[in-house]
């Protein structure tokens, strides 16, 4: 591995780890809200038709976690995610880079060709990283929702490695969340970056694109927003399935719609964006430095 690749690997791991540690409390509250879990150690509360508004639910979950389990409980699942960050980032950025190089090497290089290449590369990278992140996130969900220790949750997942209802529980929904949405994520980033660069150069607000840190940050924020608008319902379904309060993709989708209507598929999106948008902005900034 070249020195440049090692730098990318280490910086990606560090930035990803810092992002996990900084945003894990939001993720824990969101995961419990998605799973429809009460503040109890016994696991997942039975789903009821009367549910509080997302903001009220998130505040109640936050207060309940701190009151019942202490502040440290908000960081449940962080160790599993930090361990998976380098592999996840490597697969995603490899897909992004491969797609962009492929499109730029074609005979007719245009912005549309680049966007298509980046989209396809993002989809491939997203699908590949699903096979890493699905069991890792199952460990995380068991810690956040059920309250298992990292050792117990990891042991349970590893024992079910060859079972679709064990380590690969929720894989189908994970593929839906990480496939096309990651293509949208990278294509949106490339589109926004190109448009902002052209605008800044036209307005003579920047000497060169490389000098302007706002471009990758704004583009990364835009990319995260568009990607999660596309992929959030699958993320909600995945969490329900992994937490044990969902029964397959179609069954879980029907349950959510019966509970809250079609808008219920986006319950918690604001919390997800609160976590994902800054992480995406900082991640793309570091990736371009």
N, C-alpha and C positions, 0 to 999 in steps of 0.2 A: 504494500500500500504506500502511495506517495506521501510526501510530507503535507501537501495541500489537502489530500484526502483525510489524513489524520487530524488536521486542524479542523476541517469541516465536521468530522465525526465527534471530536471532543467538544467543540463549540455547540453543536447540536444537542449533545447529551446535557451539557451544563445549562444551556438556555431552556431546554425541555424540563430538566429537573427543577430549576428555579420557578418555572411557570407552574409546575405541578404543586410545589410547596406553597406558592403564593395563592393559587386559585382552588386548592383542594377543599377548603370549607364550603365554597360555592357549589362545587361538584357533589359533595356529600349531601348537602341540603337538597339539591336538585334530584339526585338519585333516589333519595327517600321519598320525595314528592312524586317522582315518576312511578315508583314502585307502589305508591299508595300505602306506604308503611307508617304505622303509628310509632310513637316514641315508646318502644318497649323492647325488651331483650328477646322475647319469644319469637320474633320474626315479623312476618308481614300480616298486617291487620286485614280483616275481611273487607272487601270493597263495598262501599255503600253508595247509594245514589245521591245522597246529600253530601256535597264536598265543598269546602271553603274555597274562596277565590285564590288564585295562585300566589298573590302577594301575601295574603293572610296565612295561607298554608306554609309558605316558606319561612315566615317569621315565627310561626308556631313550632315548626320543626327545629329551627335554629335554637330557640329558647329551650325547647324540650331536650335537645341533645346536650346542651351546656348544663342544664339543671340536673339531668339524670346521669349523664356519663362523663361530664367534665369537658373543658375546652379542647383537650387533646383528641376527643372523639371526632372532632370535625376534620381531622387529618387521617381518618381511617382509609386504608387502601392506597395511600401515597407511595409506600415502599414498592408495591407491585408495579405501579405506573412508572416510577422513576427507573426501575430496572428495565422496562420495555421501551423507554424513550429512544435510546440510540438505534435500536432495530427498526422501530416505527419510522423515525426520521430518515434513516438510510434508505428504506424501501420507497418512501414517498418521494424523496428528492432524487433518487435514482430514476424513478418513473418519469418525473417532471423533466429531468435533464435529458433522458433518452428521447422523450417525445419532442422536445424542443430541437435537439440536434438532428433528429430525423427530418423534421419539417424544414429546417434551415439547409439541409443537404439536398433537398429536392431541386429539380431544374427550375421551377418557377416559385421563388420565395415571395409570399405575400403574407399580409397580416392574418388573413383567413386561414392559410395553410399552417401558420405558426399556432394559431388558436386551436385548430383541430389536432395538431400534433401534441400540444400540451394537454388538451382534454383527454386524448387517448392515453397518454403517458400517465396522467393523474388517475384515470380509471384503473389501469393496470397496477400501479403502485398501491392504490386503495384496496383492490381485491387481494393483493399479496399480503398487505399488512393486516388484513382482516383475520388471517389464520394465525397471526401472532397475538393480536389484540383481543380476539374473542375470549380465549381462556383466561388471559390476564384480567380482562374486565369482569369476568365471572368471579375471579378471586376478589376483586375490588368490591363488587356488588355484595358478595357474601359478608364482607367486612362491614360495609356501610349500612346495609339493611338488616341483616340477621345479627350482626355483632360478633361474628367469629374472629378469632385471632388470625394473623397472617399465616401462621404455621398450620392451623387447622384448615383454613380455607384452601391453601395451596395443596395440602395433602389430599383433601376431598376432590379437588379438580384433577390432580395428577392420577388418582386412582380410577377416574372415569375417562382417561385419555382416549380409550378406544370405543367410547360410547357416545352416541349422538345426544343422549340426555345427560351426559356427564360433562366432560371438559368442553364439548362443542355445543352445549346448550345455548341457543340464541345465535348460532353462526349464520343462519339464513338472514336474519334481520341485520346482523352486523355487515354482511356482504351488501345488503341493500343500502345501508347507511354509508359505507366506505367506498363503494364502487363509483357510481355516477356522480355522487356529490363531491368526491375528491377531484374528478375531472372538471366539474363546475368550478371548484375552488381555484385550481391552477389556471384555468382558462379565464376566469374573472380577474385574477391577479394580473395576468399577462395583458389583458385588454385594458384594465385601469392604468397599469404602468405605462403602456404605450400612449394612451390618450393624455395622461398627465405630463409625460415627458414632452410630447409635441406641444402641449399648451404652454408649458414653462419656457420652452425654446422660442416659441412664437412671441410670447410676452417679454422675452429676454429677462426672465426673473431668476434664471439659473445659468451659470457658465456651462456646466455639463450636467448630464443626468446623474452621473456618479456622485456629484457633490451634494445632491439634494436628498437628505435622509427622509424628508416628508413623503417623497414619492413611493418608496417601498412600504412605508408604514400605512399611508392612506390606502394604497392598493391592497395590502394585506388585510386591513380592516374591512374593506369592501368585499374582498374574496370570501372571508369568513362568514359575513352576513348572507351573501347569496347562497353559499354552500349549505349553511344550516337551515335556511328557508326550504331548500330542496330535501335535505336529509334528516331533518329533525323528527318527523313522524316515525321513521324507522328506528331512530335512537330511543324514542319513548317505548316503542313496541319491544325492542331488544331488552331494555331494562326490566320491563314487566315480565318478560319470559324468563330472564335470568334470575329475577327475584322470586320466581315461583307464583306470581299473581297473574300470569298470562298463559294461555293455552294455544300455542302455535301463532303464526303470523296473522292468518285470517281471523281466527277466533279472538285474538287479543285486539285486533282492529275493530271488530264488531263490538266487543265489550266497551272500548273507549268511546266509540260513537254513541252507543246506547247510554252511557253515563253522561256525556257532556256534548253530544253532537259532533259534527265534523270539526268544529273549532277545538274540541278536546285533544285532537292530534297535535296541537301546538301549545298545550298547557306546559309552561315552564320554559318556553323559547327565550324569553327575556333573560332569565338566569343563565341559560346556555350561552347567549350572545355576550353577556357580561363577563363570562369566563373566556370565551373563544376569540372575541375580537381583539383584545389587547395581546393575547398570546400569538395570534396570527400576524399582527402588525410587527411585533418585536421579532418573531421568528423569521419573517422575510427580510427585515432590516439586517439581522445578523447574517443571513444567508447571502446577502449581496455585498457585505463589507469585505 
